[in-house]
């Protein structure tokens, strides 16, 4: 039977792959990719046997290739079968004992990966008595020697005198995000070897990449103190690996799509049409949707002559009251964008968002790097809900990823920097549920001021009773329930994805002198409103304006950033500043209200400091809390503000409670 399979395979290769075999062998490659659909058409029974009993069929394919006259000196070629039928694709969580020994396909995202290490395929031992060399094929994790020699020797053969090596690597692959929603993603270990570990394949199999893997499901016996356990582990020995992550560069765009994209880009109403295509079921929020539209198109990254890199990705923060549709927006955007993910701050840690190192002795043999969500979203968008509910330590871990767009890690024996060129769309709730326009953002949410400053644009989504707006909102919700087609996006998500991909790939707009002058004048005009205590805008907002203007130009597929793009970016920035940077107390714009301590807040803190100094002279180091609040009220600070200022100074470490009811400076 094996001879018949060899003959059929030899006939198959000679008929369909003769030229390809010669080309591959001449190039010094170690494998040839075989289209399974072609084999199935040539000999359906042989193809079926490959799926159900792959071992002997693989051997027959190798023997058939060896029988073909290839260029002298060429290595033995490994057949790698691609394009398996859809029926062979199995979800990782659905792998069972019946799949052991079968040839199938799994789709997953690389969660962690070991280093590429050499392994012994054949060990050569020498008999101590007769000197005969014995070759033993190694199939287990532990080195196995011969049991006896032909001369009758049965003792110890010692260390191998020679060996054949190959490179191997272990991967842990988990189910893609869209197939694992609401559940812990299933995981499976993948064993890749030989030419699947080349530098190019190593890059494709690094954490964060999505792969389509064809391979044989194998069992791995488990032992306990030398005794074999009844429970076994399974892994997949990969035969063919294909990077299938739909990245912007890989979105399939036809000539017909390109014509439609160019026609739409020339439409004066393109911006309104894009806004109408983002969450049409959510009423209003047009300015927010415009900013998110610019975010998903993105600006242009710049690498300066001194190697300084300026990111092009735009970060957006939505601070809002309950029931303002923040979570719906975040989930929708993450589903539109390739490599987009939605995570919740309450259930996210620094390790889960950035990267971590874990010990995996069983498969990888030591410390391995595990990518977090921001690395998995490289060149995509990550939507982080409940951003304020993350612990401070976890938020601090995001500083590098937000600005430098890398994730650096130095733990155990691993020192690495992973790419994380990702746009962050975050949502947060005020501490007391409702947004207070009289307080700075820093006073209302638990986010470090340094992290707040890294967001290009921030919005306050407020739920303010308004009879006219409430009526429109209720009517909109009613219509979408009665007539779901009214909430249909103007542009389908599939076409929108193609539009964005085409713009990102083919459009790299450059700033014109006129647009730069307009942005500069806006920046200078805002800065001219500065006072001794208030700064209305900083260079961070200027950089954000440039990024948004570049994204606006990308939408029109324009090679240059024109005046209208600058005006569009300025309009969004004005809207954001009016919402969050306008201090009702002073009637001035104060950017510190969005990123730190506002001028009015600093003034109150100075007053509190003076009061504490005065009371220390009359009362002593320990000051009754009630006396401090009473003195503050005499200076025009309300009781509520005084209490909040005291708590803030305690959180900052400036004050502490030496005993109940008493306050003292921390020396």
HELIX and SHEET records of a PDB file:
HELIX    1   1 UNK A    2  UNK A   16  1                                  15    
HELIX    2   2 UNK A   18  UNK A   26  1                                   9    
HELIX    3   3 UNK A   36  UNK A   42  1                                   7    
HELIX    4   4 UNK A   44  UNK A   52  1                                   9    
HELIX    5   5 UNK A   54  UNK A   67  1                                  14    
HELIX    6   6 UNK A   86  UNK A   88  5                                   3    
HELIX    7   7 UNK A   92  UNK A   94  5                                   3    
HELIX    8   8 UNK A   97  UNK A   99  5                                   3    
HELIX    9   9 UNK A  177  UNK A  179  5                                   3    
HELIX   10  10 UNK A  194  UNK A  197  5                                   4    
HELIX   11  11 UNK A  199  UNK A  204  1                                   6    
HELIX   12  12 UNK A  248  UNK A  250  5                                   3    
HELIX   13  13 UNK A  255  UNK A  265  1                                  11    
HELIX   14  14 UNK A  270  UNK A  276  1                                   7    
HELIX   15  15 UNK A  286  UNK A  297  1                                  12    
HELIX   16  16 UNK A  326  UNK A  336  1                                  11    
HELIX   17  17 UNK A  345  UNK A  347  5                                   3    
HELIX   18  18 UNK A  350  UNK A  353  1                                   4    
HELIX   19  19 UNK A  373  UNK A  376  1                                   4    
HELIX   20  20 UNK A  387  UNK A  389  5                                   3    
HELIX   21  21 UNK A  392  UNK A  396  1                                   5    
HELIX   22  22 UNK A  399  UNK A  403  1                                   5    
HELIX   23  23 UNK A  441  UNK A  444  1                                   4    
HELIX   24  24 UNK A  449  UNK A  452  1                                   4    
HELIX   25  25 UNK A  467  UNK A  482  1                                  16    
HELIX   26  26 UNK A  484  UNK A  487  5                                   4    
HELIX   27  27 UNK A  493  UNK A  506  1                                  14    
HELIX   28  28 UNK A  513  UNK A  527  1                                  15    
HELIX   29  29 UNK A  539  UNK A  555  1                                  17    
HELIX   30  30 UNK A  563  UNK A  580  1                                  18    
HELIX   31  31 UNK A  592  UNK A  595  1                                   4    
HELIX   32  32 UNK A  599  UNK A  618  1                                  20    
HELIX   33  33 UNK A  625  UNK A  634  1                                  10    
HELIX   34  34 UNK A  639  UNK A  651  1                                  13    
SHEET    1   A 2 UNK A  31  UNK A  35  0                                        
SHEET    2   A 2 UNK A  78  UNK A  82  1                                        
SHEET    1   B 7 UNK A 133  UNK A 137  0                                        
SHEET    2   B 7 UNK A 117  UNK A 126 -1                                        
SHEET    3   B 7 UNK A 162  UNK A 174 -1                                        
SHEET    4   B 7 UNK A 103  UNK A 113 -1                                        
SHEET    5   B 7 UNK A 210  UNK A 224 -1                                        
SHEET    6   B 7 UNK A 227  UNK A 243 -1                                        
SHEET    7   B 7 UNK A 187  UNK A 193  1                                        
SHEET    1   C 6 UNK A 133  UNK A 137  0                                        
SHEET    2   C 6 UNK A 117  UNK A 126 -1                                        
SHEET    3   C 6 UNK A 162  UNK A 174 -1                                        
SHEET    4   C 6 UNK A 103  UNK A 113 -1                                        
SHEET    5   C 6 UNK A 366  UNK A 371 -1                                        
SHEET    6   C 6 UNK A 355  UNK A 360 -1                                        
SHEET    1   D 2 UNK A 302  UNK A 303  0                                        
SHEET    2   D 2 UNK A 309  UNK A 310 -1                                        
SHEET    1   E 5 UNK A 341  UNK A 344  0                                        
SHEET    2   E 5 UNK A 381  UNK A 385  1                                        
SHEET    3   E 5 UNK A 423  UNK A 428  1                                        
SHEET    4   E 5 UNK A 316  UNK A 320  1                                        
SHEET    5   E 5 UNK A 457  UNK A 461  1                                        
SHEET    1   F 2 UNK A 406  UNK A 411  0                                        
SHEET    2   F 2 UNK A 414  UNK A 419 -1                                        
SHEET    1   G 2 UNK A 510  UNK A 511  0                                        
SHEET    2   G 2 UNK A 560  UNK A 561  1                                        
SHEET    1   H 2 UNK A 582  UNK A 583  0                                        
SHEET    2   H 2 UNK A 588  UNK A 589 -1                                        
SHEET    1   I 3 UNK A 623  UNK A 624  0                                        
SHEET    2   I 3 UNK A 662  UNK A 665 -1                                        
SHEET    3   I 3 UNK A 655  UNK A 656 -1                                        
END                                                                             
